[in-house]
Amino acid sequence: MSKHAVVIVGGGFAGAKAALELADDKNIRATLVSDRPDFQYYPALYRTATGGSRVLSTIPLDELFKSRDVEVVIDSLASLDREKKTIKTSGKKNIPYDSLVLALGVQTNYFGIPGLEEFSYGIKTVNDAERFKKHLHRQIVEEKKPDVNYVIIGGGPTGIEVAAELPAYIREICKNHGLKRPKLHVDLIEAAPRLLPNMSKDYSRAITKRLRSLGVHLYLGTAVQAQTADNIMVHDKRINSHTVVWTAGVTNHPFYKEHDFQLGPRGKVRVNQFLQAEKDIYVIGDNADTPYSGMAQTAIYDGKYIAHQLSRIAHDLEAHPYIAKHPVYVIPVGKRWAAVSWGSVRTYGLMGWFLRRMADLIGYHDYEPFFSAGTRWLHEDTPEDLCMNCSESTAS
């Protein structure tokens, strides 16, 4: 009997997890198509961007799937032929499927604000993080001109994490190069009336208090109008800055609209109770119009679920419906402090940080054997900068 061909497109949380779960099923031939050669652990990108090791936030796919029965294709998805049940990659490779799983991830949305795409920095990839670190070092070390204002746009988890870590990281750069401790001005701008507008008010309030204690200036209920190379316009007020980090918005991958998938009000793909968008095509992770999509925990859960269902299909068993799982929200806000929202339970401070650390260990272990995951997890305080002086000074 021929094996059931499962093609998974997307090497993020959902896609990589689905491929790993299917690797040992002898009735399935799994293929993973990814436009990047590595898996990126997004919750740690803020650490990589502020002096932490890239080991925390990236795992090469060839390492992840070493000795696993999964074909990994490094290429991007170009088109889909529903009738022939094949996909075509940008490299002109045709890949047939019996079941297709799409987990393409999201793209940055600048909401048409002039200048943002050209002049702002992002924290969406490891390359983004390293570009940001290089910029900070060039300003502070080479040009001897720390910025007048460091501006973070977006009061979601990434914006909060970066804003909280940035003051300490900039001071560390100055210290490592024997420079005078600068007077820092870090601004966090959020268009909604409060941080994390979709979370409870007490959770938002605790994080707001913590950020202010770290010296971060908050502009709430404030819309960004435009950015130039030298400043950003906010409510008709000009803020001088050469360091603007955009974390405020994402949009669904354009492939779905271009290929006539049914989209919900949020622009995400409509799926049924089995995460099926169409016959033999499944959409998971950030792209699916399901409760809690957009969370890493949800993407991991989706990957496990779809692998289990496809395995049942390959063994001629009945599929089980998808039941959304409420995630636990854990947001680190500076050194040794995190805010946890677990159902009706709230925990802040050092205990929250401990829970975050445990969550990261579990997160790594979702993709790697325990020893490898533990080794990666222990790099939390390992410095890594493009600047050797900073890395050596911090390490000593």
C-alpha distance (Angstrom), angle and dihedral (degrees) to the residues before:
residue distance angle dihedral
M1 . . .
S2 3.80 . .
K3 3.78 118.3 .
H4 3.80 121.5 -105.4
A5 3.83 105.9 -106.1
V6 3.80 112.1 -135.1
V7 3.81 116.9 -175.2
I8 3.80 116.2 -167.1
V9 3.80 118.4 -167.3
G10 3.78 115.3 -160.0
G11 3.80 129.9 47.5
G12 3.79 97.8 -145.8
F13 3.80 129.6 105.8
A14 3.81 96.3 -61.8
G15 3.81 100.3 37.5
A16 3.80 97.7 42.9
K17 3.81 91.4 46.7
A18 3.81 92.3 50.6
A19 3.82 91.2 49.8
L20 3.81 92.8 48.9
E21 3.80 91.7 49.3
L22 3.82 91.8 50.6
A23 3.80 96.0 45.2
D24 3.80 95.6 91.6
D25 3.80 98.2 44.3
K26 3.80 106.9 109.2
N27 3.82 91.3 -159.6
I28 3.80 93.2 59.3
R29 3.80 133.5 71.2
A30 3.80 104.4 -157.5
T31 3.79 125.8 -161.0
L32 3.81 123.5 -175.9
V33 3.81 118.1 -159.7
S34 3.80 114.5 -165.5
D35 3.79 131.3 170.2
R36 3.82 89.3 -147.6
P37 3.81 129.3 57.1
D38 3.79 92.0 -137.0
F39 3.77 141.8 52.7
Q40 3.79 112.4 -120.2
Y41 3.78 120.3 -146.0
Y42 3.80 96.9 -150.0
P43 3.83 99.0 -168.0
A44 3.83 89.1 67.6
L45 3.81 98.2 46.9
Y46 3.79 92.0 94.8
R47 3.83 88.3 59.1
T48 3.79 92.6 49.7
A49 3.81 88.8 49.7
T50 3.81 92.0 53.2
G51 3.79 102.3 47.8
G52 3.80 102.7 -67.2
S53 3.79 127.5 127.1
R54 3.80 121.7 -85.8
V55 3.82 85.6 -135.4
L56 3.82 85.6 78.7
S57 3.78 94.3 58.8
T58 3.80 109.3 29.9
I59 3.82 137.3 52.8
P60 3.84 120.9 -179.3
L61 3.80 110.5 -118.6
D62 3.79 91.9 -134.1
E63 3.81 87.1 58.8
L64 3.80 92.8 44.8
F65 3.81 93.5 51.5
K66 3.79 98.4 34.9
S67 3.82 108.9 141.6
R68 3.83 90.0 1.9
D69 3.80 121.1 124.9
V70 3.81 95.7 -119.8
E71 3.80 127.1 113.6
V72 3.80 108.9 -135.7
V73 3.81 117.5 -156.2
I74 3.81 117.1 -170.8
D75 3.78 102.1 -150.9
S76 3.80 139.9 97.7
L77 3.78 128.6 -103.4
A78 3.80 113.5 -103.5
S79 3.81 106.5 169.6
L80 3.78 146.5 -10.4
D81 3.82 127.6 -135.9
R82 3.79 105.9 -161.9
E83 3.81 95.0 -175.7
K84 3.80 96.1 51.0
K85 3.83 91.2 35.6
T86 3.79 93.9 -130.8
I87 3.76 136.6 123.2
K88 3.79 125.0 -147.6
T89 3.80 122.1 -146.3
S90 3.78 128.0 -147.5
G91 3.80 86.4 -105.1
K92 3.83 88.9 61.8
K93 3.80 93.6 -108.2
N94 3.83 115.0 149.0
I95 3.80 113.4 -149.1
P96 3.83 120.1 -173.3
Y97 3.79 121.5 -148.7
D98 3.77 141.8 -171.0
S99 3.80 90.0 -164.8
L100 3.80 124.4 18.4
V101 3.82 122.1 -157.6
L102 3.80 116.5 -165.9
A103 3.81 118.8 -160.5
L104 3.79 101.9 153.8
G105 3.79 98.3 153.5
V106 3.78 127.0 -141.0
Q107 3.79 136.3 -68.9
T108 3.79 132.0 -134.2
N109 3.80 114.5 -89.7
Y110 3.80 116.6 -154.9
F111 3.82 92.8 -178.6
G112 3.79 90.6 -131.3
I113 3.82 92.9 -69.9
P114 3.82 107.1 158.9
G115 3.81 116.5 -111.4
L116 3.80 99.2 4.4
E117 3.79 97.5 105.9
E118 3.80 91.3 46.3
F119 3.81 101.2 44.0
S120 3.81 109.8 22.6
Y121 3.79 129.0 86.9
G122 3.80 125.6 -128.1
I123 3.80 135.7 -153.4
K124 3.81 98.4 -154.0
T125 3.82 99.5 109.9
V126 3.80 139.5 22.8
N127 3.81 88.5 -106.5
D128 3.82 88.8 54.9
A129 3.80 89.9 51.0
E130 3.80 93.5 50.2
R131 3.80 92.1 45.7
F132 3.80 88.2 54.1
K133 3.81 92.8 49.7
K134 3.79 90.8 49.0
H135 3.79 90.5 52.0
L136 3.81 92.5 51.7
H137 3.81 92.1 49.8
R138 3.78 92.8 47.5
Q139 3.80 91.2 53.1
I140 3.78 97.7 43.6
V141 3.81 103.9 32.3
E142 3.80 107.0 26.2
E143 3.80 101.3 30.7
K144 3.84 95.2 29.2
K145 3.82 87.8 -139.9
P146 3.81 116.1 117.4
D147 3.79 109.4 -162.6
V148 3.78 120.9 -91.2
N149 3.81 89.3 -133.4
Y150 3.79 132.4 12.7
V151 3.79 107.0 -154.4
I152 3.81 125.7 -162.0
I153 3.81 115.9 -172.2
G154 3.79 117.4 -155.7
G155 3.78 130.9 49.7
G156 3.79 95.5 -142.8
P157 3.83 125.7 107.6
T158 3.83 96.9 -76.2
G159 3.80 94.3 47.3
I160 3.80 91.0 48.2
E161 3.82 93.2 47.0
V162 3.81 94.2 49.4
A163 3.81 94.8 43.5
A164 3.81 91.2 51.0
E165 3.82 95.1 49.7
L166 3.80 98.8 39.4
P167 3.84 100.8 77.7
A168 3.82 92.7 53.1
Y169 3.80 92.3 44.7
I170 3.80 94.0 51.4
R171 3.80 91.0 48.5
E172 3.82 88.8 49.8
I173 3.82 91.4 53.7
C174 3.81 90.5 51.1
K175 3.80 92.3 46.9
N176 3.81 92.9 49.6
H177 3.80 90.8 53.2
G178 3.80 96.5 43.2
L179 3.78 92.4 -113.1
K180 3.79 126.4 149.3
R181 3.79 113.5 -90.2
P182 3.81 104.2 -100.4
K183 3.77 128.0 -133.8
L184 3.78 100.4 -113.3
H185 3.78 128.4 -148.8
V186 3.81 112.6 -173.6
D187 3.81 116.2 176.8
L188 3.80 126.6 -166.0
I189 3.80 114.3 -162.7
E190 3.80 123.2 -162.7
A191 3.81 125.9 175.7
A192 3.81 93.6 -151.4
P193 3.83 121.1 77.7
R194 3.84 90.4 -106.9
L195 3.78 142.0 16.5
L196 3.81 116.7 -86.2
P197 3.81 93.3 11.3
N198 3.82 92.3 -171.7
M199 3.80 92.5 57.0
S200 3.81 129.2 75.7
K201 3.79 118.3 -74.7
D202 3.81 93.9 -119.8
Y203 3.81 91.3 53.5
S204 3.81 91.0 48.9
R205 3.81 91.2 45.9
A206 3.81 94.0 53.2
I207 3.81 92.3 51.0
T208 3.80 91.2 46.2
K209 3.81 90.3 53.9
R210 3.80 91.8 47.8
L211 3.82 93.5 50.8
R212 3.79 92.0 50.1
S213 3.79 90.1 50.6
L214 3.82 87.4 56.5
G215 3.81 90.3 54.2
V216 3.81 97.4 -104.3
H217 3.81 113.6 148.1
L218 3.81 113.3 -139.1
Y219 3.80 126.0 -148.1
L220 3.81 105.7 -171.0
G221 3.79 126.0 -177.2
T222 3.78 85.9 20.2
A223 3.81 125.5 135.5
V224 3.80 125.1 -152.3
Q225 3.80 112.8 -130.7
A226 3.80 105.7 -178.4
Q227 3.79 145.8 -26.0
T228 3.79 133.4 -141.5
A229 3.80 130.5 -177.9
D230 3.81 89.9 -88.6
N231 3.80 108.0 32.2
I232 3.77 149.3 7.0
M233 3.79 126.8 -126.7
V234 3.80 115.8 -134.2
H235 3.83 119.9 174.9
D236 3.81 89.3 -23.0
K237 3.79 90.0 -52.5
R238 3.81 119.4 119.5
I239 3.82 116.7 -137.2
N240 3.79 113.2 -168.0
S241 3.79 110.6 -133.6
H242 3.78 142.7 137.8
T243 3.81 91.0 -169.7
V244 3.79 113.9 69.6
V245 3.82 118.8 155.4
W246 3.80 116.7 -161.4
T247 3.82 114.7 -152.1
A248 3.80 99.0 142.7
G249 3.77 107.9 101.5
V250 3.79 149.8 24.2
T251 3.77 134.2 178.6
N252 3.77 132.6 -157.2
H253 3.79 118.6 -89.0
P254 3.84 109.6 -83.2
F255 3.83 91.7 -132.6
Y256 3.80 90.9 82.8
K257 3.79 95.4 54.8
E258 3.80 92.3 42.0
H259 3.83 90.3 53.4
D260 3.81 97.2 45.8
F261 3.78 101.2 -110.0
Q262 3.80 115.1 164.0
L263 3.80 108.6 -101.7
G264 3.78 130.4 -159.1
P265 3.84 127.5 -138.7
R266 3.82 91.6 -80.8
G267 3.80 91.4 53.1
K268 3.80 91.4 -107.0
V269 3.79 124.3 130.9
R270 3.77 118.0 -91.4
V271 3.80 111.7 -124.4
N272 3.80 133.8 -179.7
Q273 3.80 128.6 -125.1
F274 3.82 89.7 -72.3
L275 3.86 95.1 49.8
Q276 3.79 87.2 -105.7
A277 3.80 116.8 148.2
E278 3.81 95.7 -179.9
K279 3.78 138.0 -11.8
D280 3.81 107.4 -48.6
I281 3.83 92.2 -8.0
Y282 3.81 121.5 106.7
V283 3.80 128.9 -174.4
I284 3.81 120.3 -157.8
G285 3.79 141.9 169.0
D286 3.79 122.4 19.0
N287 3.83 92.7 -7.7
A288 3.81 97.5 60.5
D289 3.80 122.1 90.9
T290 3.80 94.0 -127.7
P291 3.81 133.1 124.0
Y292 3.82 113.2 -79.2
S293 3.82 95.2 9.4
G294 3.79 109.1 155.7
M295 3.81 93.5 53.0
A296 3.82 121.3 107.7
Q297 3.81 90.3 -135.7
T298 3.81 90.1 54.8
A299 3.81 91.9 49.7
I300 3.82 91.4 51.5
Y301 3.79 90.0 47.8
D302 3.82 90.7 49.3
G303 3.80 91.3 50.4
K304 3.80 91.6 52.5
Y305 3.79 92.4 45.2
I306 3.80 97.1 49.7
A307 3.81 92.7 45.6
H308 3.79 89.8 52.7
Q309 3.80 92.1 48.8
L310 3.81 95.0 47.2
S311 3.77 89.4 48.5
R312 3.81 89.1 53.7
I313 3.81 90.3 49.1
A314 3.82 91.1 50.1
H315 3.81 88.3 53.0
D316 3.85 92.7 46.7
L317 3.79 93.0 -110.9
E318 3.79 127.9 140.4
A319 3.82 116.3 -95.0
H320 3.81 121.4 -120.3
P321 3.82 120.5 -133.2
Y322 3.78 121.4 -107.4
I323 3.80 116.6 -105.3
A324 3.81 114.5 -165.2
K325 3.79 114.9 -125.1
H326 3.80 120.8 -144.8
P327 3.84 108.6 -122.8
V328 3.79 127.4 -135.4
Y329 3.82 111.9 -119.4
V330 3.81 115.1 -140.4
I331 3.80 118.6 169.9
P332 3.83 121.6 179.0
V333 3.81 113.3 -143.2
G334 3.79 108.2 -171.6
K335 3.78 130.6 -41.9
R336 3.81 116.6 -15.7
W337 3.81 94.2 -12.5
A338 3.81 130.3 104.7
A339 3.79 138.6 159.9
V340 3.81 118.5 -130.8
S341 3.80 127.5 -164.5
W342 3.79 111.0 -174.7
G343 3.79 108.5 168.6
S344 3.80 104.8 -62.7
V345 3.82 92.7 -16.8
R346 3.82 120.9 100.2
T347 3.79 124.1 -170.0
Y348 3.80 126.6 177.7
G349 3.78 138.5 -176.5
L350 3.79 127.9 13.6
M351 3.82 94.3 -6.8
G352 3.79 89.2 52.5
W353 3.79 89.2 50.8
F354 3.80 91.0 51.6
L355 3.82 90.3 51.9
R356 3.79 89.8 49.5
R357 3.79 90.8 51.9
M358 3.81 90.5 50.9
A359 3.82 89.8 48.1
D360 3.81 90.2 54.2
L361 3.80 91.9 49.9
I362 3.80 89.6 52.0
G363 3.81 89.5 45.2
Y364 3.80 93.0 54.8
H365 3.79 90.9 44.2
D366 3.82 89.3 55.8
Y367 3.82 85.9 70.6
E368 3.81 106.6 24.5
P369 3.80 138.9 41.0
F370 3.80 112.2 -89.3
F371 3.81 95.8 -103.2
S372 3.82 93.1 52.0
A373 3.80 91.4 43.5
G374 3.80 91.6 49.5
T375 3.81 92.2 48.7
R376 3.81 90.6 51.8
W377 3.80 91.4 45.5
L378 3.81 90.9 54.9
H379 3.83 90.0 62.0
E380 3.82 89.4 76.8
D381 3.81 92.5 111.1
T382 3.81 96.8 31.6
P383 3.82 108.6 118.6
E384 3.77 121.3 -138.7
D385 3.76 125.6 176.7
L386 3.76 135.3 159.9
C387 3.80 81.8 -125.0
M388 3.83 109.2 79.5
N389 3.80 91.7 -159.2
C390 3.83 91.2 60.5
S391 3.81 94.0 45.9
E392 3.82 93.5 48.9
S393 3.82 94.4 43.1
T394 3.80 93.5 50.1
A395 3.80 93.1 43.7
S396 3.79 91.5 53.8
